[in-house]
């Protein structure tokens, strides 16, 4: 049994087949039970995001489209209709527990192109900070086969890594990852946990997709790779019962994919491995000492900005004598960073005309050289 208190930020992926019945439409009792689980997680101190399929499944039923593979324009029309129904359903179900739902529709480029990735992350982070439950789906109304994920397993994994989630839960029609196809392979056995996705594990994956749910075990393993590499653990469990999250944490059958690092550690390793830096930021001795004890870099400690970097790029951090102290993900474009260099955080809004983010490089996005230390909880 795993305690809910072990995780601070959880992403839950819900497939169409769990949420929508072919004959009856939305499975409202199930949705209400899931929202009860969300309330349980929130009470335990977890932030929760939902990556939900179901828009096309609801829309095709609403529009009377046949149960066959839909043409692209039919899928997009079904998504446009179904997304309204899906959003309303989540808003009403979460409203019973006094939660506000916030809809976020993403395309492949929103999680792959750096600037759009950062904007999407900021929107989702703001929703979480304000106490809302983000309901995330692929924007099927505009996505085409060339520019889409095609399944919400991998989208959920990218969202989980985007927001540095501790855990990604994939609710499925099967209670974990098996060595073969249950029901067809009599020797198939379920893995309780998987620490590494080896070629042998990949060879065991089958595809159990239906008209409503495209994702099989192949895509779930791909999701696990994305999540684990970024320090996010993942679990596959059955979502067919009521209150599936409560059941999971009470010991229901599942397969846990355990990340070896935390999201912050994995992100810092990625930052440290960047060869091409976008520019450099020189800082004074006071800021250098503050970084060494784990504080974030504020504009007040900056003496010079070099390069033509954009927000989200990795830049070098240089001391007053030219020594490279480390590197980090910068929160401002070079032009804006130069304008606020040496200024106090409360002056940023009047200088740039935008609401200040305050921190130039957050400590979680900062990697110092080995001769430095980094262990604090404040800002420089």
C-alpha positions as a Markdown table, in Angstrom:
| # | Residue | x | y | z |
|---|---|---|---|---|
| 1 | Unk | 0.0 | 0.0 | 0.0 |
| 2 | Unk | 1.3 | 3.5 | -1.0 |
| 3 | Unk | 0.4 | 6.5 | 1.0 |
| 4 | Unk | -1.2 | 9.5 | -0.8 |
| 5 | Unk | 1.0 | 11.8 | 1.3 |
| 6 | Unk | 4.0 | 10.4 | -0.6 |
| 7 | Unk | 3.1 | 12.6 | -3.6 |
| 8 | Unk | 2.7 | 16.4 | -3.9 |
| 9 | Unk | 1.6 | 16.7 | -7.5 |
| 10 | Unk | -0.4 | 13.9 | -9.3 |
| 11 | Unk | -1.5 | 13.7 | -13.0 |
| 12 | Unk | -4.4 | 11.3 | -13.7 |
| 13 | Unk | -5.1 | 10.1 | -17.2 |
| 14 | Unk | -8.7 | 9.0 | -18.0 |
| 15 | Unk | -9.4 | 7.1 | -21.2 |
| 16 | Unk | -12.6 | 7.4 | -23.3 |
| 17 | Unk | -13.7 | 3.8 | -22.6 |
| 18 | Unk | -13.8 | 4.5 | -18.9 |
| 19 | Unk | -15.7 | 7.8 | -19.1 |
| 20 | Unk | -18.1 | 7.1 | -22.0 |
| 21 | Unk | -20.5 | 4.1 | -22.5 |
| 22 | Unk | -21.2 | 3.4 | -26.2 |
| 23 | Unk | -25.0 | 3.0 | -25.5 |
| 24 | Unk | -25.7 | 5.3 | -22.6 |
| 25 | Unk | -23.1 | 8.1 | -23.0 |
| 26 | Unk | -21.3 | 9.7 | -20.1 |
| 27 | Unk | -20.8 | 7.4 | -17.1 |
| 28 | Unk | -21.8 | 10.0 | -14.6 |
| 29 | Unk | -21.7 | 7.8 | -11.5 |
| 30 | Unk | -18.1 | 6.9 | -12.3 |
| 31 | Unk | -17.1 | 10.5 | -13.0 |
| 32 | Unk | -18.6 | 11.5 | -9.6 |
| 33 | Unk | -16.6 | 8.8 | -7.9 |
| 34 | Unk | -13.4 | 10.0 | -9.6 |
| 35 | Unk | -14.0 | 13.5 | -8.5 |
| 36 | Unk | -14.5 | 12.2 | -4.9 |
| 37 | Unk | -11.0 | 10.6 | -5.3 |
| 38 | Unk | -9.7 | 14.0 | -6.5 |
| 39 | Unk | -11.1 | 15.5 | -3.3 |
| 40 | Unk | -9.4 | 12.8 | -1.2 |
| 41 | Unk | -6.0 | 13.6 | -2.9 |
| 42 | Unk | -6.5 | 17.3 | -2.3 |
| 43 | Unk | -7.2 | 16.8 | 1.4 |
| 44 | Unk | -4.0 | 14.8 | 1.6 |
| 45 | Unk | -2.1 | 17.8 | 0.3 |
| 46 | Unk | -1.7 | 16.7 | -3.4 |
| 47 | Unk | -2.2 | 19.0 | -6.4 |
| 48 | Unk | -4.2 | 17.2 | -9.1 |
| 49 | Unk | -4.3 | 17.5 | -12.9 |
| 50 | Unk | -6.6 | 15.4 | -15.1 |
| 51 | Unk | -5.7 | 14.5 | -18.6 |
| 52 | Unk | -9.1 | 13.3 | -20.0 |
| 53 | Unk | -10.1 | 11.7 | -23.2 |
| 54 | Unk | -13.8 | 11.6 | -24.1 |
| 55 | Unk | -14.6 | 14.6 | -26.2 |
| 56 | Unk | -14.8 | 12.7 | -29.5 |
| 57 | Unk | -16.6 | 9.8 | -27.9 |
| 58 | Unk | -19.3 | 12.1 | -26.5 |
| 59 | Unk | -19.5 | 14.3 | -29.6 |
| 60 | Unk | -19.9 | 11.4 | -32.1 |
| 61 | Unk | -22.8 | 10.1 | -30.0 |
| 62 | Unk | -24.3 | 13.6 | -29.8 |
| 63 | Unk | -24.0 | 14.0 | -33.6 |
| 64 | Unk | -25.2 | 10.5 | -34.4 |
| 65 | Unk | -22.0 | 9.5 | -36.1 |
| 66 | Unk | -21.6 | 5.7 | -36.8 |
| 67 | Unk | -19.3 | 3.5 | -34.7 |
| 68 | Unk | -16.5 | 3.2 | -37.3 |
| 69 | Unk | -13.2 | 4.9 | -37.9 |
| 70 | Unk | -14.1 | 8.6 | -38.4 |
| 71 | Unk | -12.8 | 10.8 | -41.1 |
| 72 | Unk | -10.6 | 13.6 | -39.9 |
| 73 | Unk | -13.3 | 16.3 | -40.4 |
| 74 | Unk | -15.8 | 14.1 | -38.6 |
| 75 | Unk | -13.4 | 13.6 | -35.6 |
| 76 | Unk | -12.8 | 17.3 | -35.4 |
| 77 | Unk | -16.5 | 18.1 | -35.5 |
| 78 | Unk | -17.2 | 15.4 | -32.9 |
| 79 | Unk | -14.4 | 16.9 | -30.7 |
| 80 | Unk | -15.8 | 20.4 | -31.1 |
| 81 | Unk | -19.2 | 19.2 | -29.9 |
| 82 | Unk | -18.0 | 16.8 | -27.3 |
| 83 | Unk | -15.6 | 19.2 | -25.6 |
| 84 | Unk | -18.4 | 21.4 | -24.5 |
| 85 | Unk | -20.2 | 18.4 | -23.0 |
| 86 | Unk | -17.1 | 17.1 | -21.4 |
| 87 | Unk | -16.1 | 20.4 | -19.8 |
| 88 | Unk | -19.6 | 21.0 | -18.4 |
| 89 | Unk | -19.6 | 17.4 | -16.9 |
| 90 | Unk | -16.2 | 18.0 | -15.2 |
| 91 | Unk | -17.2 | 21.4 | -14.0 |
| 92 | Unk | -20.4 | 20.1 | -12.4 |
| 93 | Unk | -18.9 | 17.0 | -11.0 |
| 94 | Unk | -15.9 | 18.9 | -9.4 |
| 95 | Unk | -18.3 | 21.6 | -8.3 |
| 96 | Unk | -19.9 | 19.2 | -5.9 |
| 97 | Unk | -16.7 | 19.3 | -4.0 |
| 98 | Unk | -16.3 | 23.0 | -4.4 |
| 99 | Unk | -13.5 | 22.8 | -6.9 |
| 100 | Unk | -13.1 | 25.0 | -10.0 |
| 101 | Unk | -12.3 | 23.2 | -13.2 |
| 102 | Unk | -10.0 | 24.9 | -15.8 |
| 103 | Unk | -9.9 | 23.6 | -19.4 |
| 104 | Unk | -6.5 | 23.4 | -21.2 |
| 105 | Unk | -6.4 | 22.2 | -24.8 |
| 106 | Unk | -3.0 | 21.3 | -26.1 |
| 107 | Unk | -1.5 | 20.3 | -29.4 |
| 108 | Unk | 1.8 | 18.5 | -30.0 |
| 109 | Unk | 3.7 | 21.7 | -30.7 |
| 110 | Unk | 2.5 | 23.1 | -27.3 |
| 111 | Unk | 4.6 | 20.5 | -25.5 |
| 112 | Unk | 7.5 | 20.3 | -28.0 |
| 113 | Unk | 8.3 | 24.0 | -29.0 |
| 114 | Unk | 10.1 | 25.6 | -26.1 |
| 115 | Unk | 8.3 | 29.0 | -25.9 |
| 116 | Unk | 4.8 | 27.4 | -26.3 |
| 117 | Unk | 5.8 | 24.7 | -23.7 |
| 118 | Unk | 6.8 | 27.4 | -21.2 |
| 119 | Unk | 3.5 | 29.3 | -21.8 |
| 120 | Unk | 1.4 | 26.2 | -21.4 |
| 121 | Unk | 3.4 | 25.3 | -18.2 |
| 122 | Unk | 2.8 | 28.8 | -16.8 |
| 123 | Unk | -0.9 | 28.6 | -17.4 |
| 124 | Unk | -1.3 | 25.2 | -15.8 |
| 125 | Unk | 0.9 | 26.3 | -12.8 |
| 126 | Unk | -1.2 | 29.3 | -12.3 |
| 127 | Unk | -4.4 | 27.2 | -12.3 |
| 128 | Unk | -2.8 | 25.0 | -9.6 |
| 129 | Unk | -1.7 | 28.0 | -7.6 |
| 130 | Unk | -5.2 | 29.3 | -7.6 |
| 131 | Unk | -6.6 | 26.0 | -6.4 |
| 132 | Unk | -8.3 | 24.9 | -9.7 |
| 133 | Unk | -8.2 | 21.5 | -11.2 |
| 134 | Unk | -6.8 | 21.6 | -14.8 |
| 135 | Unk | -8.7 | 19.4 | -17.2 |
| 136 | Unk | -6.3 | 18.8 | -20.1 |
| 137 | Unk | -6.9 | 17.2 | -23.5 |
| 138 | Unk | -5.4 | 17.2 | -26.9 |
| 139 | Unk | -7.0 | 19.9 | -29.1 |
| 140 | Unk | -8.6 | 17.5 | -31.5 |
| 141 | Unk | -10.6 | 20.2 | -33.2 |
| 142 | Unk | -7.5 | 21.5 | -35.0 |
| 143 | Unk | -4.9 | 18.6 | -34.7 |
| 144 | Unk | -4.2 | 16.5 | -37.8 |
| 145 | Unk | -2.4 | 13.1 | -38.0 |
| 146 | Unk | 0.8 | 14.9 | -38.8 |
| 147 | Unk | 0.7 | 17.2 | -35.7 |
| 148 | Unk | -0.9 | 15.3 | -33.0 |
| 149 | Unk | -0.1 | 12.8 | -30.3 |
| 150 | Unk | -2.9 | 10.4 | -31.2 |
| 151 | Unk | -3.2 | 9.0 | -27.7 |
| 152 | Unk | -3.5 | 10.6 | -24.3 |
| 153 | Unk | -1.0 | 8.3 | -22.6 |
| 154 | Unk | 2.0 | 10.1 | -24.1 |
| 155 | Unk | 0.3 | 13.5 | -23.8 |
| 156 | Unk | -0.3 | 12.8 | -20.1 |
| 157 | Unk | 3.4 | 11.9 | -19.7 |
| 158 | Unk | 4.5 | 15.1 | -21.3 |
| 159 | Unk | 2.1 | 17.1 | -19.1 |
| 160 | Unk | 3.4 | 15.3 | -16.0 |
| 161 | Unk | 7.0 | 16.2 | -16.9 |
| 162 | Unk | 6.0 | 19.7 | -17.9 |
| 163 | Unk | 4.6 | 20.4 | -14.4 |
| 164 | Unk | 7.2 | 18.2 | -12.5 |
| 165 | Unk | 4.6 | 15.9 | -11.2 |
| 166 | Unk | 5.7 | 13.2 | -8.7 |
| 167 | Unk | 3.3 | 10.6 | -10.1 |
| 168 | Unk | 1.4 | 9.8 | -13.3 |
| 169 | Unk | -1.6 | 7.5 | -12.9 |
| 170 | Unk | -2.9 | 5.8 | -16.1 |
| 171 | Unk | -6.4 | 4.5 | -15.5 |
| 172 | Unk | -6.9 | 1.6 | -17.9 |
| 173 | Unk | -9.2 | -1.3 | -18.7 |
| 174 | Unk | -6.5 | -3.6 | -17.4 |
| 175 | Unk | -5.0 | -3.7 | -13.9 |
| 176 | Unk | -1.3 | -3.4 | -14.9 |
| 177 | Unk | 1.4 | -4.5 | -17.2 |
| 178 | Unk | 1.5 | -8.2 | -18.1 |
| 179 | Unk | 4.1 | -10.5 | -19.6 |
| 180 | Unk | 1.5 | -11.4 | -22.2 |
| 181 | Unk | -2.0 | -10.6 | -23.2 |
| 182 | Unk | -4.4 | -11.6 | -20.4 |
| 183 | Unk | -7.1 | -13.9 | -21.5 |
| 184 | Unk | -5.1 | -15.0 | -24.6 |
| 185 | Unk | -1.8 | -16.0 | -23.0 |
| 186 | Unk | -2.5 | -18.4 | -20.1 |
| 187 | Unk | 1.0 | -17.9 | -18.8 |
| 188 | Unk | 0.7 | -14.1 | -18.7 |
| 189 | Unk | 1.6 | -12.6 | -15.3 |
| 190 | Unk | 1.3 | -9.1 | -13.9 |
| 191 | Unk | 4.4 | -7.1 | -12.9 |
| 192 | Unk | 4.0 | -5.4 | -9.5 |
| 193 | Unk | 6.8 | -3.0 | -10.4 |
| 194 | Unk | 9.2 | -2.2 | -13.2 |
| 195 | Unk | 12.4 | -0.2 | -12.5 |
| 196 | Unk | 13.7 | -0.2 | -16.0 |
| 197 | Unk | 12.1 | -0.6 | -19.4 |
| 198 | Unk | 14.3 | -3.2 | -21.2 |
| 199 | Unk | 13.9 | -4.6 | -24.7 |
| 200 | Unk | 12.5 | -7.7 | -23.1 |
| 201 | Unk | 9.8 | -5.6 | -21.4 |
| 202 | Unk | 9.0 | -3.8 | -24.6 |
| 203 | Unk | 8.6 | -7.1 | -26.4 |
| 204 | Unk | 5.9 | -8.1 | -24.0 |
| 205 | Unk | 3.7 | -5.1 | -24.9 |
| 206 | Unk | 0.4 | -5.8 | -26.8 |
| 207 | Unk | -2.2 | -3.4 | -28.1 |
| 208 | Unk | -5.7 | -3.5 | -26.6 |
| 209 | Unk | -7.2 | -0.5 | -28.3 |
| 210 | Unk | -10.9 | -0.2 | -29.1 |
| 211 | Unk | -12.9 | 2.3 | -31.2 |
| 212 | Unk | -13.1 | 4.6 | -28.1 |
| 213 | Unk | -9.7 | 4.0 | -26.7 |
| 214 | Unk | -6.7 | 3.9 | -29.0 |
| 215 | Unk | -4.0 | 3.5 | -26.3 |
| 216 | Unk | -2.6 | 0.0 | -25.8 |
| 217 | Unk | 0.4 | -1.2 | -23.8 |
| 218 | Unk | 2.9 | 0.1 | -26.4 |
| 219 | Unk | 1.9 | 3.7 | -25.8 |
| 220 | Unk | 1.8 | 3.1 | -22.1 |
| 221 | Unk | 5.4 | 2.0 | -22.1 |
| 222 | Unk | 6.3 | 5.0 | -24.2 |
| 223 | Unk | 4.6 | 7.2 | -21.6 |
| 224 | Unk | 6.6 | 5.4 | -18.8 |
| 225 | Unk | 9.8 | 6.2 | -20.6 |
| 226 | Unk | 9.0 | 9.9 | -20.9 |
| 227 | Unk | 7.9 | 10.1 | -17.3 |
| 228 | Unk | 10.7 | 8.1 | -15.7 |
| 229 | Unk | 13.4 | 10.0 | -17.6 |
| 230 | Unk | 12.1 | 13.2 | -16.1 |
| 231 | Unk | 11.9 | 11.8 | -12.6 |
| 232 | Unk | 8.2 | 11.1 | -12.5 |
| 233 | Unk | 7.0 | 7.7 | -11.4 |
| 234 | Unk | 4.0 | 6.1 | -13.2 |
| 235 | Unk | 1.5 | 3.5 | -12.4 |
| 236 | Unk | -1.0 | 1.5 | -14.5 |
| 237 | Unk | -4.1 | 0.4 | -12.8 |
| 238 | Unk | -7.7 | -0.5 | -13.6 |
| 239 | Unk | -10.2 | 2.3 | -13.7 |
| 240 | Unk | -13.2 | 0.2 | -14.2 |
| 241 | Unk | -14.4 | 0.2 | -10.6 |
| 242 | Unk | -15.8 | 3.2 | -8.8 |
| 243 | Unk | -13.3 | 5.3 | -6.9 |
| 244 | Unk | -10.3 | 3.9 | -8.8 |
| 245 | Unk | -7.8 | 6.2 | -7.2 |
| 246 | Unk | -8.9 | 5.3 | -3.7 |
| 247 | Unk | -8.7 | 1.6 | -4.6 |
| 248 | Unk | -5.2 | 2.1 | -6.0 |
| 249 | Unk | -3.9 | 3.6 | -2.7 |
| 250 | Unk | -5.6 | 0.9 | -0.7 |
| 251 | Unk | -3.6 | -1.7 | -2.6 |
| 252 | Unk | -5.5 | -2.6 | -5.8 |
| 253 | Unk | -3.6 | -4.5 | -8.5 |
| 254 | Unk | -1.3 | -2.2 | -10.4 |
| 255 | Unk | 2.1 | -2.0 | -12.0 |
| 256 | Unk | 4.4 | 0.8 | -10.7 |
| 257 | Unk | 7.1 | 2.2 | -12.8 |
| 258 | Unk | 9.5 | 3.8 | -10.3 |
| 259 | Unk | 11.6 | 6.8 | -11.3 |
| 260 | Unk | 15.2 | 6.7 | -10.0 |
| 261 | Unk | 15.3 | 10.5 | -9.6 |
| 262 | Unk | 13.0 | 13.3 | -8.5 |
| 263 | Unk | 11.7 | 15.7 | -11.1 |
| 264 | Unk | 13.9 | 18.5 | -9.9 |
| 265 | Unk | 17.0 | 16.3 | -9.9 |
| 266 | Unk | 16.2 | 15.0 | -13.4 |
| 267 | Unk | 15.6 | 18.6 | -14.7 |
| 268 | Unk | 18.9 | 19.8 | -13.2 |
| 269 | Unk | 20.8 | 16.9 | -14.9 |
| 270 | Unk | 19.3 | 18.0 | -18.2 |
| 271 | Unk | 20.3 | 21.6 | -17.6 |
| 272 | Unk | 23.8 | 20.6 | -16.7 |
| 273 | Unk | 24.1 | 18.5 | -19.9 |
| 274 | Unk | 23.3 | 21.4 | -22.2 |
| 275 | Unk | 26.3 | 22.1 | -24.5 |
| 276 | Unk | 25.1 | 25.2 | -26.3 |
| 277 | Unk | 24.2 | 28.1 | -23.9 |
| 278 | Unk | 22.1 | 31.0 | -25.0 |
| 279 | Unk | 24.2 | 33.6 | -23.3 |
| 280 | Unk | 25.6 | 34.6 | -19.9 |
| 281 | Unk | 24.6 | 36.6 | -16.8 |
| 282 | Unk | 27.3 | 38.2 | -14.7 |
| 283 | Unk | 26.5 | 38.6 | -11.0 |
| 284 | Unk | 28.0 | 40.4 | -8.0 |
| 285 | Unk | 29.7 | 38.7 | -5.1 |
| 286 | Unk | 26.7 | 39.0 | -2.9 |
| 287 | Unk | 24.5 | 37.1 | -5.4 |
| 288 | Unk | 27.3 | 34.5 | -5.8 |
| 289 | Unk | 27.3 | 33.8 | -2.1 |
| 290 | Unk | 23.5 | 33.6 | -2.0 |
| 291 | Unk | 23.5 | 31.1 | -4.8 |
| 292 | Unk | 26.0 | 29.0 | -3.0 |
| 293 | Unk | 23.6 | 28.5 | -0.1 |
| 294 | Unk | 20.7 | 27.6 | -2.4 |
| 295 | Unk | 18.9 | 30.8 | -3.1 |
| 296 | Unk | 17.3 | 31.8 | -6.5 |
| 297 | Unk | 18.9 | 34.5 | -8.6 |
| 298 | Unk | 17.1 | 37.8 | -8.4 |
| 299 | Unk | 17.7 | 40.8 | -10.8 |
| 300 | Unk | 19.2 | 42.8 | -8.0 |
| 301 | Unk | 22.4 | 40.8 | -8.1 |
| 302 | Unk | 22.9 | 41.0 | -11.9 |
| 303 | Unk | 25.7 | 43.2 | -13.2 |
| 304 | Unk | 25.7 | 42.4 | -16.9 |
| 305 | Unk | 23.7 | 40.4 | -19.5 |
| 306 | Unk | 25.3 | 39.0 | -22.6 |
| 307 | Unk | 23.8 | 37.1 | -25.6 |
| 308 | Unk | 20.4 | 37.0 | -27.4 |
| 309 | Unk | 18.7 | 34.3 | -25.4 |
| 310 | Unk | 15.0 | 33.8 | -25.0 |
| 311 | Unk | 12.9 | 33.0 | -21.9 |
| 312 | Unk | 13.4 | 29.4 | -21.1 |
| 313 | Unk | 16.9 | 29.1 | -22.6 |
| 314 | Unk | 19.9 | 27.8 | -20.6 |
| 315 | Unk | 22.4 | 30.6 | -19.8 |
| 316 | Unk | 25.7 | 30.6 | -18.0 |
| 317 | Unk | 26.1 | 32.4 | -14.6 |
| 318 | Unk | 29.4 | 34.2 | -14.3 |
| 319 | Unk | 31.0 | 35.8 | -11.2 |
| 320 | Unk | 32.5 | 39.3 | -11.0 |
| 321 | Unk | 36.0 | 37.9 | -11.9 |
| 322 | Unk | 34.8 | 36.0 | -14.9 |
| 323 | Unk | 34.5 | 32.5 | -13.3 |
| 324 | Unk | 31.6 | 30.4 | -14.6 |
| 325 | Unk | 29.7 | 29.4 | -11.5 |
| 326 | Unk | 27.0 | 27.3 | -13.2 |
| 327 | Unk | 24.0 | 27.6 | -15.5 |
| 328 | Unk | 20.2 | 27.7 | -15.4 |
| 329 | Unk | 16.9 | 28.3 | -17.2 |
| 330 | Unk | 16.3 | 32.0 | -17.4 |
| 331 | Unk | 12.8 | 33.5 | -16.8 |
| 332 | Unk | 13.2 | 36.5 | -19.1 |
| 333 | Unk | 14.3 | 37.3 | -22.6 |
| 334 | Unk | 17.8 | 38.9 | -22.9 |
| 335 | Unk | 16.4 | 42.3 | -23.7 |
| 336 | Unk | 14.1 | 42.3 | -20.6 |
| 337 | Unk | 16.8 | 40.8 | -18.4 |
| 338 | Unk | 19.2 | 43.6 | -19.4 |
| 339 | Unk | 16.6 | 46.3 | -18.5 |
| 340 | Unk | 16.0 | 44.9 | -15.0 |
| 341 | Unk | 19.6 | 44.0 | -14.2 |
| 342 | Unk | 20.5 | 45.5 | -10.8 |
| 343 | Unk | 16.9 | 46.4 | -10.0 |
| 344 | Unk | 14.8 | 45.3 | -7.1 |
| 345 | Unk | 12.0 | 42.8 | -7.8 |
| 346 | Unk | 9.2 | 45.3 | -6.9 |
| 347 | Unk | 10.6 | 47.7 | -9.6 |
| 348 | Unk | 10.2 | 45.2 | -12.5 |
| 349 | Unk | 6.6 | 45.9 | -13.3 |
| 350 | Unk | 7.2 | 49.6 | -13.7 |
| 351 | Unk | 10.2 | 49.0 | -15.9 |
| 352 | Unk | 8.8 | 46.3 | -18.2 |
| 353 | Unk | 5.1 | 47.1 | -17.9 |
| 354 | Unk | 4.2 | 43.5 | -17.0 |
| 355 | Unk | 3.4 | 41.7 | -13.8 |
| 356 | Unk | 6.7 | 40.6 | -12.3 |
| 357 | Unk | 7.8 | 37.0 | -12.0 |
| 358 | Unk | 10.5 | 38.3 | -9.6 |
| 359 | Unk | 13.0 | 35.5 | -9.9 |
| 360 | Unk | 15.5 | 35.7 | -12.8 |
| 361 | Unk | 16.6 | 32.0 | -12.4 |
| 362 | Unk | 14.7 | 29.9 | -9.9 |
| 363 | Unk | 16.8 | 27.6 | -7.7 |
| 364 | Unk | 15.0 | 24.5 | -9.0 |
| 365 | Unk | 16.2 | 25.5 | -12.5 |
| 366 | Unk | 19.8 | 26.3 | -11.4 |
| 367 | Unk | 22.9 | 24.0 | -11.5 |
| 368 | Unk | 26.1 | 25.2 | -9.9 |
| 369 | Unk | 29.6 | 23.8 | -10.6 |
| 370 | Unk | 30.9 | 21.1 | -8.3 |
| 371 | Unk | 33.0 | 23.5 | -6.3 |
| 372 | Unk | 29.8 | 25.3 | -5.3 |
| 373 | Unk | 27.1 | 24.2 | -2.8 |
| 374 | Unk | 23.3 | 24.5 | -3.3 |
| 375 | Unk | 21.0 | 23.8 | -0.3 |
| 376 | Unk | 18.7 | 26.6 | 0.7 |
| 377 | Unk | 15.1 | 27.5 | 0.4 |
| 378 | Unk | 15.2 | 31.3 | -0.1 |
| 379 | Unk | 15.9 | 33.8 | -2.9 |
| 380 | Unk | 19.0 | 35.9 | -3.6 |
